[in-house]
Structure formats: structure tokens, C-alpha cells
């Protein structure tokens, strides 16, 4: 008995700026808290990413562009020479396996704590995170962030540009600016977290201004073909309530459409949503779509393959998967041959450190039978 999967466009090669990708599967950025307390990537991170180098593209987990942008303990950073050297070990290990990497740049804004960064978090307005936050001492109440001045805004834009240059020095092919999931750029865009009355608040044009300036500065620093942008329209994580989702994102895309960016990355994309369809029509370049697979439940049996193929049919160019890559270092091969997938061990996902649930997920090469073999065993 055999189980030969039908051909899938997910395994077709693709072009992304100057990069030739062997397939259309992207490993989404996934916070794992395995860096040192000083934000320096550790050798275990090189092992983790090298195991997953068969992805068409790896977007490495969020790295902070400055100290105040740190969210949780043991988050990697990219604002000093030690960070660059640590990430260089990671990119060298992935390159040795034939892989390609971008680095996500993320400033947490109000998603932070003095016990994590040593600094008071900053945000567009002094509106605290409406939930507790993880610290070395356990979960604590969030603090009221300091409202950013226009000097703070200008220096933060410059920090993003410097971080992008550091990422290239560390061997990354490019960077992804994180404007999603309730972090700083998203906080500027949302009505409930941005109460400003200056040029960075109020109207949609004002609220998207910071994100646009960050992206433009990063593109100028390293070239637009090395820069992607991640957005999460309608996402309420980290207490975000945008208020006018249908206005924000078309305006943001229009402002950046002619900049020649490497890609736009839409989180939890649904091909049936009119906004997704509108953004696809408005964005002239490569679109990475992260399918909406639900959260908190098991990985779909196909790892998100069917949802990814639907998004390709709806106009996406590349498909980003998160948990499926987390639990399956050889996800591309498993999907290609129809092999069963490992499920995520949630208790080892974040904050715990170490190899367990990080670099010890089994591969097919380690003896896990693929679907055809499993069916033959059952039938014998």
C-alpha cells in the first residue's frame, strides 16, 4: 500500500529579491527564549535553525533593535557587536546546510518590563498592557509605559536602521520589520494604544507614520530588496484594538507599495476575507501569507498544507508556517512524502530554556516512518 501525495505548488521554487528559494515554505519567526540574558544568541540556536534549513526561507525570531525594546527574558537582540557575533554563528550554520535567513526586528513597546530590560518601557501613549508579563521572577503586572517624545521616535527609527545593518553584518540576507501582534509599531497604528495628538497620532495617516518611517529608514540602510514587513490585521493579541482595521492596512500598503520591498507578510491570513483580497491586489510585490490555523489546539494533520495551498490559489506567493516547523525540523520532506507530523510539546515552548522541546524533535532520518510505510506496517 502506498500513499503518494498529490503534487503541490508549495514545493515549487520561487524568487525573493536576490534569493532563489528551493520551495515556497517559509519558517515563520517564533520566539523561543533561548538567547543569553544579554540578548546574545547561544550555540543551541545555531543547531535549532540549521535543523530547519530545508525551508525555502527562515525568518529568525524577533530580535530587539535597542535595549528598551526588549519584551521578555532571554530574547535575542541585534544592537551590539556581541549580538552580531552570536547571530553570525547561527547564519553560518544555516548557510552550511544550504539555507537562507532573514531576521525579524521587533521593539516590544509597552510589552516589556523593567525587570526584563532594566528600563521603563516606552510606547506611543502611557497605556499599560492589560495583562501580566513574564519576568525572571515570574509573571508580574505590566507597568505604565513612558510616552515617547518625538526625539524618542527619531532615535528609535535610527535604531531600527542600525539593527538592519547589524543583521546584514551578521550574515542575514535581509530583515523583517515587525509591525504586528501588538508590539510597538502596531501600538502606534491602533486607536486604543495611540492617544497622541501630534503628527504620529489621530488620523490613519498619523498612526501609520511611525511604521512607514521605520520601514523607509531600514530600506535606505540595507536596500529595499532586503526588507520585509509583517502585519496582522485585526489581531487583538497583547490587548490591541485597532478600531479601524479596514482603513489602516490599505493606507499602510499604499504608502509602501512603491518602495520595492522584498515582501509583505500577513499573519493569520484568510483567503476568503475581503481585506486579504484587497491587500493582495494593492501589494505589487511578493506576498507571504501565514494561514489562520487556530491557536491553542494541535497542529493540523497536514501541518497547514491545505490552508497554504488555498492561499497560493488566492494570490499568495510564499506560505509561512510556525508551529509545524517548530515541531518538525524536516517539515518540507514530511509534507513532500506525506509523513505524519510531530506535535508541539507546549510546556517546552518558551521560558524554559534547554534542548527539550527545542532541538530534540525527531526527524524521518531518525527512523520515524512516513505515511506509506506506516500504512504498510498497519496492513501487514
C-alpha positions in Angstrom: 0.0 0.0 0.0 1.3 3.4 -0.8 0.3 7.0 0.0 1.7 9.3 -2.7 0.8 12.9 -2.1 -0.6 14.9 -5.0 1.8 17.5 -6.4 1.8 20.8 -4.6 2.9 24.2 -5.6 4.4 24.6 -2.1 7.4 22.6 -3.4 7.9 24.8 -6.4 11.0 27.0 -6.5 10.5 30.8 -6.1 12.4 34.0 -6.3 12.6 36.5 -3.5 14.5 39.6 -4.3 18.1 38.4 -5.0 17.3 35.0 -3.4 16.4 31.7 -5.2 14.2 29.7 -2.9 14.0 25.9 -3.4 10.4 25.8 -2.2 7.6 28.2 -1.1 7.6 27.2 2.5 8.7 29.8 5.0 9.6 29.2 8.6 7.7 31.9 10.5 9.5 33.8 13.3 8.9 32.1 16.6 10.0 33.4 20.0 11.7 30.7 21.9 13.7 32.4 24.7 17.0 30.6 24.2 19.3 33.5 24.0 21.5 34.6 26.8 20.3 37.1 29.4 22.3 39.8 27.5 20.5 39.0 24.3 23.4 37.1 22.7 22.3 34.1 20.6 23.6 30.9 22.0 25.1 27.9 20.2 22.0 25.8 20.7 20.2 28.4 18.5 22.6 27.6 15.6 21.7 23.9 16.0 17.9 24.7 16.0 17.9 26.8 12.9 20.3 24.6 11.0 18.0 21.6 11.6 15.3 23.6 9.7 17.5 24.8 6.8 15.4 23.0 4.2 12.7 25.7 4.5 12.6 27.9 1.4 13.3 30.8 3.8 13.8 31.0 7.6 12.6 34.2 9.3 14.5 34.1 12.5 12.8 35.0 15.8 12.3 38.6 16.9 15.5 40.4 17.8 15.4 43.8 19.6 16.9 46.8 17.9 17.7 48.5 21.2 17.7 47.7 24.9 14.4 49.4 25.8 12.6 47.3 23.2 13.2 44.0 25.0 10.0 42.1 25.7 10.7 39.0 27.8 13.8 37.4 29.4 16.3 35.6 27.1 15.1 37.4 23.9 17.9 37.8 21.3 19.0 41.3 20.3 20.9 42.9 17.4 22.3 46.2 18.7 25.9 45.5 19.7 28.9 43.6 18.4 28.4 40.6 20.7 24.9 40.2 19.3 26.2 40.3 15.7 28.9 37.7 16.5 26.3 35.4 18.1 23.9 35.6 15.2 26.9 35.0 12.8 27.2 31.5 14.3 23.6 30.9 13.5 23.7 32.2 9.9 26.9 30.3 9.2 25.3 27.1 10.5 22.2 27.5 8.3 24.3 28.5 5.3 26.4 25.4 5.7 23.1 23.4 5.3 22.1 25.4 2.2 19.6 27.6 4.0 18.6 31.2 3.7 17.6 33.6 6.6 16.0 36.9 7.3 15.9 38.3 10.8 12.8 39.8 12.3 13.3 43.2 14.1 10.9 43.7 17.0 10.5 46.5 19.5 8.1 45.5 22.2 6.9 49.0 23.2 4.6 48.6 26.2 5.1 44.8 26.0 8.1 44.9 28.3 9.1 45.3 32.0 11.9 47.0 33.9 12.9 43.6 35.4 13.5 42.3 31.8 15.3 45.2 30.2 16.4 47.3 33.2 14.5 50.2 31.6 11.0 51.6 31.7 9.1 50.5 28.6 8.1 53.2 26.1 5.0 53.4 23.9 3.0 55.9 21.8 0.9 56.7 24.8 1.0 55.8 28.5 -1.5 53.0 28.2 -0.3 49.8 30.0 -0.6 46.2 28.7 -3.9 44.9 30.2 -2.4 41.6 31.3 0.6 40.3 33.3 4.0 39.8 31.6 6.7 37.2 32.1 9.8 38.2 34.0 12.7 36.4 35.7 10.7 36.5 38.9 7.6 35.1 37.3 4.5 36.8 35.9 4.1 40.4 37.1 1.6 43.2 36.4 2.5 45.4 33.5 3.8 48.9 34.2 2.6 52.1 32.6 4.9 52.8 29.7 6.5 56.2 29.2 5.1 58.1 26.3 7.6 58.5 23.5 8.7 62.0 22.6 9.4 63.0 19.1 13.2 62.7 19.9 12.5 59.1 21.1 10.7 58.4 17.9 13.6 59.7 15.8 16.2 57.7 17.8 14.1 54.6 17.6 13.8 54.9 13.8 17.6 55.2 13.7 18.0 52.2 16.0 15.9 50.1 13.5 18.2 51.1 10.7 21.3 50.4 12.7 19.9 47.0 13.7 19.3 46.2 10.0 22.9 47.0 9.1 24.0 44.8 12.0 21.8 41.9 10.7 23.5 42.1 7.3 26.9 42.1 9.0 25.7 39.0 10.9 25.1 37.2 7.7 21.3 37.6 7.2 20.0 38.0 3.7 17.6 40.6 5.0 15.3 41.7 7.8 11.6 41.7 8.5 10.2 44.8 10.3 7.6 43.5 12.8 4.5 45.7 12.7 2.2 43.0 14.1 1.0 41.2 17.2 0.6 44.2 19.5 4.2 45.4 19.6 5.5 48.9 19.2 4.7 49.6 15.5 1.3 48.0 15.9 0.7 50.1 19.1 1.2 53.3 17.0 -1.4 52.1 14.5 -4.1 51.1 16.9 -6.6 53.6 18.4 -6.7 52.1 21.9 -2.9 52.4 22.3 -2.3 55.6 20.4 -3.9 58.6 22.0 -1.4 61.1 20.6 -2.5 64.5 19.2 0.8 65.2 17.3 1.8 64.1 13.8 2.1 60.4 15.0 -1.5 60.1 16.2 -5.1 60.9 15.4 -5.8 60.1 11.8 -4.9 56.9 10.0 -2.1 58.8 8.2 -0.7 59.9 11.6 -1.0 56.5 13.2 0.8 54.7 10.3 3.5 57.3 10.1 5.9 55.7 12.5 5.7 52.3 10.8 6.3 53.9 7.4 9.3 55.9 8.7 10.8 52.8 10.2 10.4 50.7 7.0 11.8 53.5 4.9 14.8 54.0 7.1 15.6 50.3 7.1 15.2 50.1 3.4 17.5 53.0 2.9 20.1 51.4 5.3 20.4 48.0 3.6 18.3 48.2 0.3 14.6 47.6 0.0 15.2 44.2 -1.7 16.4 43.0 1.7 13.4 44.3 3.7 10.1 42.7 4.5 7.2 43.9 6.6 4.9 41.8 8.8 1.4 42.9 9.7 -1.5 41.2 11.5 -4.8 43.0 10.5 -7.5 42.7 13.2 -5.3 40.7 15.6 -6.1 41.6 19.2 -3.1 39.9 20.8 -1.4 41.9 23.6 -4.5 43.9 24.1 -4.7 45.7 20.7 -7.9 47.1 19.4 -7.2 48.8 16.1 -10.6 50.4 15.8 -10.4 50.9 12.0 -8.7 47.9 10.6 -10.3 48.3 7.2 -8.7 51.8 6.8 -5.3 51.2 8.4 -3.9 48.5 6.2 -4.8 49.7 2.8 -3.3 53.1 3.7 -0.1 51.4 5.0 0.2 49.3 1.9 -0.4 52.2 -0.4 2.3 54.2 1.4 4.9 51.5 0.9 3.8 49.9 -2.3 6.4 51.7 -4.5 9.4 51.2 -2.2 10.5 47.9 -3.7 10.4 45.9 -0.5 11.2 42.2 -0.6 7.8 41.2 0.7 4.7 41.8 2.7 3.9 39.2 5.3 0.3 38.8 6.5 -0.3 36.9 9.8 -3.3 34.6 10.2 -4.3 35.2 6.6 -7.7 34.1 5.4 -8.2 34.0 1.6 -11.9 34.5 2.0 -11.6 37.8 3.8 -12.2 40.8 1.6 -9.3 42.7 3.3 -6.8 40.0 2.4 -8.0 40.1 -1.2 -7.8 43.9 -1.2 -4.2 43.9 0.2 -3.2 41.2 -2.3 -4.5 43.4 -5.2 -2.8 46.5 -3.8 0.6 45.0 -3.0 2.7 44.8 -6.2 5.5 42.5 -4.8 5.9 39.2 -3.1 3.2 38.3 -0.5 3.9 35.9 2.3 0.8 34.5 3.9 0.7 32.8 7.3 -2.6 30.8 7.3 -5.1 31.1 10.2 -4.9 27.6 11.7 -6.3 28.4 15.1 -4.2 28.7 18.3 -4.0 26.5 21.4 -5.1 23.3 19.6 -3.0 20.7 17.9 -1.2 21.3 14.6 -3.5 20.2 11.7 -2.6 16.7 10.5 -1.3 18.2 7.2 0.7 20.9 9.1 -1.3 23.6 7.3 -0.5 22.4 3.8 -4.1 22.6 2.5 -4.6 26.1 4.0 -1.3 27.1 2.4 -2.4 25.8 -1.0 -5.7 27.8 -0.7 -3.7 30.9 0.0 -1.4 30.3 -3.0 -4.6 29.9 -5.1 -5.8 33.3 -3.7 -2.6 35.0 -4.8 0.0 34.5 -2.1 3.5 33.7 -3.3 5.0 32.1 -0.2 3.5 30.3 2.8 4.8 30.8 6.4 4.2 28.1 8.9 5.1 28.4 12.6 4.3 25.5 15.0 4.7 22.9 12.2 8.3 23.9 11.7 8.9 24.2 15.4 8.0 20.6 16.0 9.2 19.2 12.6 12.8 20.1 11.7 12.3 18.3 8.4 8.8 19.6 7.7 9.4 20.1 4.0 10.3 16.5 3.5 7.5 15.2 5.7 4.9 17.2 3.7 6.5 16.2 0.4 6.2 12.4 1.2 3.0 12.5 3.3 4.7 11.6 6.5 3.0 12.1 9.9 4.0 15.2 11.9 5.3 15.6 15.4 3.0 17.6 17.7 4.3 20.6 19.7 5.2 20.0 23.3 3.7 23.2 24.6 5.3 23.0 28.1 8.7 23.4 26.4 7.9 26.2 24.0 9.0 29.3 25.9 10.8 30.5 29.0 12.2 27.0 29.9 15.5 27.0 28.0 17.4 23.9 27.1 17.3 21.3 24.3 14.0 19.7 25.3 11.2 20.7 23.0 13.7 22.7 21.0 16.4 20.7 19.2 15.3 17.2 20.1 12.3 16.7 17.9 12.8 13.6 15.8 13.3 13.5 12.1 12.4 10.9 9.5 16.0 10.1 9.1 16.0 9.2 12.8 13.6 6.3 12.0 10.1 7.8 12.1 8.2 6.0 9.2 6.5 8.1 6.6 2.8 7.6 5.9 3.2 5.0 3.2 5.5 2.9 5.5 3.1 3.3 8.4 0.1 2.1 6.4 2.1 -0.9 5.1 3.0 -1.8 8.7 -0.6 -1.5 9.8 -1.8 -3.7 6.9 0.8 -6.4 7.4 
